[in-house]
């Protein structure tokens, strides 16, 4: 959240008065519907992408494993990020799509929950873990792959309301579920 006064930026919520790390108290916050969408990319050699899409990677179904890993990562976010609250996730969707122009795979994740704190970190963790799983499963054929552009695309809910990445930054439209629901 940007401060209206550039001379007085907002205080960091995870830092106490003496500079110590602390978990934010959300016990007084209202439970609201929370949604976050994140994305990332794994850039690779064209031949690597073709191998993955053909299902010929020696470790198996790269895209399927990345989806499952991303969902598992979202569920374990509070175990991985020290000051994150454990959240009862209602839904996590991870989509992995080829992008011939990269060449590589684009990973998008959506996390949903009803609670007193947001799910941005869960969506970002889902993307990061899915991207790392793609790297792990294909590194035997392409160690030069790179994980790039892991970022938040949008968040909804809570006191701060809606936020979307600037369209000029190349943000894709929101992830849609199979039933067409955002």
C-alpha positions in Angstrom: 0.0 0.0 0.0 1.5 3.4 -1.0 1.6 6.2 1.5 -0.1 9.4 0.7 2.8 11.2 2.3 6.2 10.3 0.8 8.0 11.8 3.8 6.2 9.4 6.1 6.0 5.9 4.5 3.7 3.4 6.2 5.2 1.4 9.0 6.2 -2.2 8.3 3.7 -4.4 10.0 6.1 -7.3 10.8 8.6 -5.1 12.6 8.1 -4.1 16.3 9.1 -0.8 17.9 12.6 -2.2 18.7 13.1 -3.6 15.2 12.3 -7.2 16.2 10.3 -9.5 13.8 6.8 -10.2 14.9 3.7 -11.9 13.7 0.9 -9.4 13.1 -2.2 -9.8 15.4 -5.2 -10.4 13.2 -7.5 -11.5 16.0 -9.6 -8.3 15.8 -9.9 -8.2 12.0 -13.2 -9.3 10.4 -13.2 -12.5 8.4 -13.9 -11.6 4.7 -13.6 -13.4 1.4 -10.0 -13.3 0.2 -8.7 -14.0 -3.3 -5.2 -13.7 -4.8 -3.8 -14.5 -8.2 -0.1 -14.9 -9.0 2.0 -15.9 -11.9 5.6 -16.9 -12.9 7.4 -18.4 -15.8 10.0 -21.0 -16.5 12.1 -20.1 -19.5 13.8 -23.1 -21.2 15.2 -24.3 -24.5 12.6 -24.9 -27.2 13.6 -28.6 -27.3 13.0 -28.9 -23.5 9.5 -27.4 -23.9 8.8 -29.9 -26.7 10.0 -32.8 -24.6 7.8 -31.8 -21.7 4.7 -31.3 -23.9 5.3 -34.6 -25.6 5.3 -36.3 -22.2 8.9 -37.6 -22.7 10.6 -36.2 -19.6 12.3 -39.1 -17.8 10.8 -38.1 -14.4 7.2 -38.2 -15.7 4.4 -35.8 -16.1 6.1 -32.4 -15.5 3.0 -30.3 -15.8 0.8 -32.6 -13.6 3.5 -32.8 -10.9 3.9 -29.0 -11.0 0.2 -28.5 -10.5 0.1 -30.8 -7.5 3.3 -29.3 -6.0 1.9 -25.8 -6.3 -1.3 -26.8 -4.5 0.8 -28.5 -1.8 3.1 -25.4 -1.5 0.1 -23.1 -1.0 -1.1 -25.3 1.8 2.3 -25.2 3.5 3.0 -21.5 3.1 2.9 -20.7 6.9 5.5 -23.5 7.4 7.8 -21.9 4.8 7.4 -18.2 5.3 8.2 -17.4 9.0 5.7 -14.7 9.8 2.7 -15.9 7.7 -0.5 -17.0 9.5 -1.8 -20.5 8.9 -4.8 -20.1 6.7 -7.7 -22.5 6.0 -7.6 -22.4 2.2 -11.0 -22.9 0.5 -9.6 -23.3 -2.9 -6.3 -23.4 -4.8 -6.1 -23.6 -8.6 -2.7 -24.0 -10.4 -2.6 -23.7 -14.1 0.5 -24.5 -16.2 0.4 -23.4 -19.9 3.0 -23.6 -22.6 4.3 -20.3 -24.1 6.2 -20.9 -27.4 7.3 -17.2 -27.4 9.3 -17.6 -24.2 9.9 -20.6 -24.9 8.7 -22.1 -21.7 5.8 -22.6 -19.3 3.7 -20.0 -17.6 2.4 -20.9 -14.1 -0.7 -19.1 -12.6 -2.2 -19.8 -9.3 -5.3 -18.6 -7.5 -5.9 -19.0 -3.8 -9.2 -18.4 -2.0 -10.1 -18.3 1.7 -12.5 -16.6 4.1 -10.5 -15.2 7.0 -8.9 -12.2 8.7 -5.8 -12.0 6.5 -5.0 -12.3 2.8 -3.9 -15.2 0.6 -1.3 -13.4 -1.5 1.6 -15.4 0.0 -0.3 -18.7 -0.6 -0.8 -17.8 -4.3 2.9 -16.7 -4.7 4.2 -19.8 -2.9 2.0 -22.0 -5.2 3.6 -20.4 -8.2 7.2 -20.5 -6.9 6.9 -24.2 -5.9 5.3 -25.2 -9.2 8.1 -23.4 -11.1 10.8 -25.0 -9.0 9.1 -28.4 -9.6 9.2 -27.8 -13.4 12.9 -27.0 -13.0 13.6 -30.1 -10.9 11.8 -32.5 -13.3 13.5 -31.1 -16.4 17.0 -30.1 -15.2 18.5 -33.3 -16.5 17.9 -32.1 -20.0 18.2 -28.3 -19.5 20.2 -26.9 -16.5 20.0 -23.4 -18.2 16.3 -23.0 -17.4 15.3 -19.9 -15.4 12.5 -19.1 -13.1 11.3 -15.6 -13.8 8.6 -13.0 -13.0 7.0 -14.5 -9.9 4.6 -11.8 -8.9 1.2 -11.0 -7.7 -1.4 -10.2 -10.4 -4.4 -9.3 -8.2 -5.9 -9.5 -4.8 -9.4 -9.0 -3.5 -10.9 -8.7 -0.1 -10.0 -7.3 3.3 -9.8 -3.7 4.3 -7.5 -2.6 1.4 -10.1 -4.0 -1.1 -9.1 -4.8 -4.7 -5.6 -4.5 -6.2 -4.5 -5.4 -9.8 -1.0 -5.3 -11.3 -0.6 -2.5 -13.8 -1.8 -3.7 -17.3 1.3 -2.1 -18.8 3.5 -4.5 -16.8 2.3 -7.4 -18.9 -0.2 -8.8 -16.4 -2.5 -11.4 -17.8 -6.3 -11.4 -17.2 -7.5 -13.3 -14.0 -7.3 -17.0 -14.0 -10.7 -18.7 -14.7 -11.7 -22.0 -13.2 -13.2 -24.8 -15.4 -16.7 -23.6 -14.4 -15.9 -20.1 -15.6 -15.9 -18.6 -12.1 -13.2 -16.0 -11.4 
